[in-house]
Amino acid sequence: MVEFLSQYNIIYVGLIASLAAGLCTGLGAIPIFFTKDVSHKTLDTLLGFAAGVMLAATCFSLIVPAVEYAGGGVKGAYVAAIGVMLGGIFLDFMDHYSPHNRVLKIPNTKEAMPLRKVWLFVIAITLHNFPEGLAVGVGFGNGDVANGLIIAIAIGLQNIPEGLAVALALIREKYTAAKAFLIALLTGLVEPIGGLLGIGLVHWMEPILPYALAFAGGAMLYVICDEIIPETQKNGYERLATYGLMIGFVIMMFLDISLG
């Protein structure tokens, strides 16, 4: 496979790989077309699972690579710490001052708060997909097709449950299955943009990659802790949601580590 792909222009190969990884969010959202009425019990368990997947992805796909790209040791930890905190602060700022509430015409009321939180979640997923696409692009841009391919496969696999998480959150707020699927799909389509930048501008993009990965990790961590986990603990199915989170974390951890 690597030898076969090596004969083609690296920019096209990297772009297609990052696009395929991004499209996996839509693949993950497909099950919502077969679940018309999702009970709170099922939804809380699935959202717990999604939170576990995203927590593992935050740790092993974003923060750990950020430390490694920054050179490891104290410097890597320093870069990751700055990026994580900035990512969390940025999402908090977005929650209070972002124009997305006005663009989407979401009123600033207590009743509309769940919908505002869902869209903050969607923004965080979209935000974290960009540096992942950037990582794929840098992998290919360095001329290492095998490394770029492994990163693309790993990111594509983790995007499947993330797409489902986005779609389920929107379904919970009474979006139609078609709209929820489309929004979930669109969150992944920033990856080929990041991929193209990573390939074409590898010498400029590589230095900011650790900061971008850690920043996205902080944004994800903020949403997981502030929005998703509390949402799964309100309807009396806390234990199931917790086990769902643990199972999701273990599966994503296994995939991330085994795929390198």
VENWOZI-V133336 format. One record per helix or strand of 2 or more residues. SS is the DSSP state (hx for helix, st for strand). FROM is the first residue (numbers start at 1). TO is the last residue. If there is no record, write none. Layout:
ss=[SS	SS]
from=[FROM	FROM]
to=[TO	TO]
//
This chain:
ss=[hx	hx	hx	hx	hx	hx	hx	hx	hx	hx	hx]
from=[2	10	40	73	100	113	145	177	191	202	238]
to=[6	34	69	97	103	141	172	188	200	231	258]
//
